[in-house]
Amino acid sequence: MRIVRHIHRALTLASAITTIAATALLPGHASAQPAQQSGPIIIKFSHVTTADTPKGKGADRFKHLVEERSGGRVKVEVYPNSTLYKDKEEIEALQLGSVQMLAPALSKFGPLGVREFEVFDLPFIFPNAEVLTRVTEGPVGASLLKKLETRGITGLAYWDNGFKVMSANRPLREVKDMRGLKMRIQSSKVLEAQMRAVGALPQMLAFSEVYQALQTGVVDGTENTTSNYWTQKTSEVQSDMTVSDHGYIGYAVITNKKFWDGLPPDIRALLDQAMKDSTRYVNEIAQQENDEALKKIAASGKTRVITLTPAERESWRQAMLPVHKEMTSRVGKDVIEAIYKEAQSVQAQR
């Protein structure tokens, strides 16, 4: 009987160990925070642009600052140019804990259910960079980041890319020039409405698919910042580019909330400061990178660069302005009016 009892206890213990091990492997029980591991804390930072864009340089700067300041306690692995996840996949990967940090375009949060972020997609919503900065660094920007927490995401910072130009294989000087063109856009109902407002046919495509789509004629044109045009070689497959500054592209640096909340307080403080320093760096170089890229595109001779006159730009603004009212119920009247108020405040101080 004693032998039987020993065998029974051994079998019970083995069963318990097996159950614990199996439970630990279940997705819902995976730990998003590696504080108990013996090695360094690993942060996988995935993004979809090349390393030589403002976003790419910002990610690399963050990696350098974190690894230097943590003395090896934290290691940041940067995966640029969609090498780890494409932009359609990366947010879900973050929520599942497969990656710890991203810097997606702000338009990516609309499909996630946080439609207020689509205010950044409204055409001509930001009359200048000063108004934009007042929004991203003030209470409006902070309140938007806070809304991500219900999706298991912590927003850390806004990174600038810049104001957009538009391109096609024909000149885009007047609004009528856009009619009938298949224009690539990011996944955004606001951008879809923007293109329809000027008679274009919006086509949603992943960032990594744009070059080939333009090259093969799947789409006729696109919109982006000049730094992205240059680094993605978009100018090689577009004959004309119009400097319109009609919209804005920016990013929110985000992390898995469970991972972030579970970090040791001193590590979290270190990462937060490194992010602040990296954000300052990115936002300082973004406009410079776009200016330099525009010069390179013009010098290449492959793409004709068109600069709109104030009157021509105003005609585009008037054509796209109804999108603000059309999208009020989707984006939210309060957030739109908050940006209007910031613009008025800046104008009054001039």
C-alpha positions in Angstrom: 0.0 0.0 0.0 2.9 2.4 0.8 4.3 1.8 -2.6 0.9 2.4 -4.2 0.6 5.7 -2.3 4.1 6.8 -3.5 3.2 6.0 -7.1 -0.1 7.9 -6.8 1.7 11.0 -5.4 4.3 10.9 -8.1 1.6 10.6 -10.8 -0.4 13.5 -9.3 2.7 15.7 -9.1 3.7 14.9 -12.7 0.1 15.7 -13.8 0.2 19.1 -12.0 3.5 20.0 -13.6 2.2 19.0 -17.0 -0.9 21.2 -16.5 1.1 24.2 -15.4 3.4 23.9 -18.3 0.6 23.5 -20.8 -1.3 26.5 -19.3 1.8 28.7 -19.6 1.9 28.0 -23.3 -1.7 29.1 -23.9 -1.9 32.6 -25.7 -4.0 34.1 -23.0 -1.5 33.2 -20.3 1.6 34.4 -22.1 3.5 36.9 -20.1 4.0 40.2 -22.0 6.7 41.3 -19.5 10.0 39.5 -19.2 11.1 41.0 -15.9 11.9 37.6 -14.4 14.2 36.4 -17.2 17.9 36.2 -16.6 18.9 37.9 -19.8 18.2 41.4 -21.0 14.6 42.7 -21.7 14.0 42.4 -25.4 12.0 45.0 -27.3 11.2 44.2 -30.9 10.5 47.5 -32.7 8.9 46.9 -36.1 8.2 49.5 -38.8 7.4 49.6 -42.5 9.7 52.4 -43.8 13.4 52.1 -44.7 16.1 52.8 -42.1 17.0 56.2 -43.8 13.6 57.8 -43.3 12.8 60.0 -40.3 10.9 57.1 -38.7 13.7 54.7 -39.4 16.3 57.1 -38.0 14.1 57.6 -34.9 13.9 53.9 -34.2 17.6 53.6 -34.5 18.2 56.6 -32.2 15.8 55.0 -29.6 17.7 51.7 -29.8 21.0 53.5 -29.3 19.9 55.6 -26.3 18.1 52.7 -24.6 21.0 50.2 -24.9 23.6 52.8 -23.9 21.6 54.1 -20.9 20.4 50.7 -19.6 23.9 49.2 -19.5 22.8 46.1 -21.3 19.6 45.5 -19.3 17.4 46.3 -22.3 18.1 45.3 -25.9 16.1 46.9 -28.8 15.8 44.9 -32.0 14.7 47.2 -34.9 13.0 45.6 -37.9 12.6 48.2 -40.7 11.0 48.1 -44.1 8.3 45.5 -43.3 10.9 42.8 -42.7 9.0 41.5 -39.6 5.4 42.6 -40.3 3.5 44.5 -43.0 1.4 47.5 -42.0 -1.8 45.4 -42.2 -0.4 42.9 -39.7 1.7 44.8 -37.2 -1.0 46.2 -34.9 -2.5 42.8 -34.3 1.0 41.4 -33.7 1.5 44.1 -31.1 -1.8 43.3 -29.3 -0.8 39.6 -29.3 2.6 40.4 -27.8 4.6 39.1 -30.8 6.2 42.6 -31.1 6.6 45.2 -28.3 6.8 48.5 -30.2 5.5 50.0 -33.4 5.3 53.4 -35.1 2.3 53.1 -37.4 0.8 55.9 -39.4 -2.0 57.6 -37.5 -4.6 56.5 -40.1 -4.1 52.9 -38.9 -6.1 53.5 -35.7 -9.4 54.2 -37.5 -9.8 50.6 -38.6 -8.9 49.6 -35.1 -12.0 51.4 -33.9 -10.4 54.6 -32.6 -11.8 56.8 -35.3 -10.9 60.0 -33.7 -7.3 59.5 -35.0 -8.6 60.0 -38.5 -8.8 63.7 -37.8 -5.1 63.8 -38.8 -6.2 62.6 -42.3 -8.6 65.5 -42.9 -7.3 67.5 -45.9 -6.0 71.0 -45.0 -6.9 70.5 -41.3 -3.5 71.9 -40.3 -2.7 75.3 -41.9 0.9 75.1 -40.8 3.4 73.1 -38.7 2.9 75.3 -35.6 -0.8 74.3 -35.3 0.2 70.6 -35.8 2.7 70.8 -33.0 0.2 72.5 -30.7 -2.1 69.5 -31.3 0.4 66.6 -31.0 2.2 68.1 -27.9 -0.9 69.4 -26.2 -4.1 68.0 -24.5 -5.7 67.0 -27.8 -2.9 64.7 -28.7 -2.7 63.3 -25.2 -6.4 62.5 -25.1 -6.2 60.6 -28.3 -3.4 58.4 -27.2 -5.3 57.7 -24.0 -8.1 56.2 -26.1 -5.8 53.4 -27.3 -5.6 51.8 -23.9 -8.9 50.0 -24.3 -7.3 48.2 -27.2 -4.4 47.0 -25.1 -2.1 49.7 -26.4 -0.1 52.4 -24.7 0.7 55.5 -26.8 4.1 56.9 -26.1 4.7 59.7 -28.6 3.9 61.4 -31.9 6.6 61.3 -34.6 6.4 63.7 -37.6 6.9 62.6 -41.2 5.6 65.8 -42.8 3.1 67.2 -45.2 2.0 65.4 -48.3 2.6 65.9 -52.0 0.6 64.0 -54.7 1.8 62.4 -57.9 0.6 60.7 -61.1 1.8 60.1 -64.6 0.2 63.4 -65.7 0.4 66.9 -64.2 -1.8 67.6 -61.3 -2.2 71.4 -61.2 -6.0 71.8 -61.2 -8.6 69.8 -59.4 -10.0 68.5 -62.7 -6.6 66.9 -63.4 -7.4 64.3 -60.7 -10.6 63.0 -62.2 -10.7 59.3 -63.0 -7.3 58.5 -61.6 -6.8 55.5 -59.4 -5.0 56.9 -56.4 -3.3 54.8 -53.7 -4.2 55.7 -50.2 -3.7 54.3 -46.7 -6.7 52.5 -45.2 -8.8 55.4 -44.1 -12.4 56.4 -44.7 -11.3 60.0 -44.5 -8.7 59.6 -47.3 -11.2 57.7 -49.3 -13.6 60.7 -49.1 -10.8 63.1 -49.8 -10.0 61.4 -53.1 -13.6 61.1 -54.1 -14.1 64.8 -53.4 -11.7 65.6 -56.3 -13.0 63.0 -58.6 -10.3 60.3 -58.1 -10.8 56.6 -57.4 -9.2 55.7 -54.1 -7.3 52.4 -53.9 -6.2 51.1 -50.5 -2.8 49.4 -50.7 -0.1 48.4 -48.2 2.9 50.7 -48.2 5.2 47.9 -49.3 3.0 47.2 -52.4 2.9 50.8 -53.8 6.0 50.8 -56.0 5.0 47.7 -58.0 1.4 48.9 -58.2 2.5 52.1 -59.7 5.0 50.4 -62.0 2.4 48.0 -63.4 -0.4 50.5 -63.6 -2.6 48.9 -60.9 -2.8 52.5 -59.6 -2.1 55.7 -61.4 -0.8 57.8 -58.6 -0.4 58.3 -54.9 0.2 60.7 -52.0 3.0 60.8 -49.5 5.8 62.8 -48.1 8.8 63.5 -50.3 11.1 61.5 -47.9 9.0 58.4 -48.4 8.9 59.0 -52.2 12.6 59.2 -52.4 13.5 56.3 -50.2 10.9 54.0 -51.8 12.0 55.1 -55.3 8.4 56.2 -56.1 9.7 59.0 -58.3 11.1 56.4 -60.7 7.5 55.4 -61.6 5.8 58.7 -61.5 6.3 61.4 -64.1 4.7 64.3 -62.2 4.6 65.4 -58.6 2.7 68.3 -57.1 3.8 70.0 -53.9 0.4 70.6 -52.4 0.9 70.1 -48.6 -2.8 69.1 -48.6 -2.5 66.6 -45.8 -0.3 65.3 -43.0 1.5 62.0 -42.3 2.6 61.3 -38.8 3.1 58.3 -36.6 2.2 57.3 -33.1 4.9 55.3 -31.3 3.0 52.6 -29.4 3.7 49.6 -27.2 1.8 46.6 -25.8 0.1 47.9 -22.7 0.6 44.7 -20.7 4.3 44.7 -21.5 4.7 48.4 -20.6 2.8 48.2 -17.3 4.8 45.1 -16.3 8.2 46.6 -16.7 10.3 47.6 -13.6 9.6 51.2 -12.8 13.2 52.3 -13.4 13.3 50.7 -16.8 10.0 52.2 -17.8 11.3 55.6 -16.7 14.5 55.1 -18.7 12.5 54.1 -21.8 10.1 57.0 -21.5 13.0 59.5 -21.4 14.7 57.8 -24.3 11.5 58.1 -26.2 11.2 61.8 -25.4 14.7 62.4 -26.7 14.2 60.3 -29.8 10.9 62.2 -30.5 12.6 65.5 -30.3 15.3 64.3 -32.8 12.7 62.9 -35.3 10.6 66.0 -35.3 13.6 68.2 -35.8 14.9 66.2 -38.8 11.6 65.4 -40.5 11.2 68.7 -42.5 14.9 68.7 -43.3 14.7 65.2 -44.7 11.7 66.2 -46.8 13.4 69.3 -48.2 16.5 67.3 -49.1 14.4 64.6 -50.7 12.5 67.1 -52.8 15.8 68.5 -54.1 17.0 65.0 -55.0 13.8 64.1 -56.8 13.9 67.3 -58.9 17.6 66.8 -59.7 17.0 63.2 -60.8 15.1 64.5 -63.8 12.7 61.5 -63.7 9.8 63.4 -62.1 8.6 66.9 -62.9 8.0 68.9 -59.7 5.0 71.3 -59.8 4.7 74.0 -57.1 1.2 75.3 -56.8 0.5 79.1 -56.7 -1.5 80.3 -53.6 -4.6 80.6 -55.8 -4.2 77.1 -57.2 -3.7 75.6 -53.7 -6.8 77.4 -52.5 -8.8 75.8 -55.2 -7.7 72.3 -54.0 -8.5 73.3 -50.4 -12.0 74.5 -51.4 -12.6 71.2 -53.3 -11.5 69.1 -50.3 -13.0 71.2 -47.5 -16.5 69.5 -47.6 -14.8 66.3 -46.3 -14.5 67.9 -42.9 -18.3 68.2 -42.6 -18.8 64.8 -44.2 -16.6 63.1 -41.7 -17.8 64.9 -38.5 -20.0 62.0 -37.3 -17.2 59.6 -37.9 -14.2 61.5 -36.5 -16.1 63.5 -33.9 -17.2 67.1 -33.8 -15.3 67.8 -30.6 -11.9 66.8 -31.9 -12.3 68.7 -35.1 -13.4 71.8 -33.3 -10.5 71.5 -30.9 -8.0 71.6 -33.8 -9.9 74.6 -35.3 -9.5 76.3 -32.0 -5.8 75.7 -31.9 -5.5 77.1 -35.5 -7.4 80.2 -34.5 -5.2 80.7 -31.4 -2.0 80.5 -33.5 -3.5 82.9 -36.0 -4.4 85.4 -33.3 -0.9 85.4 -31.9 0.6 86.3 -35.3 
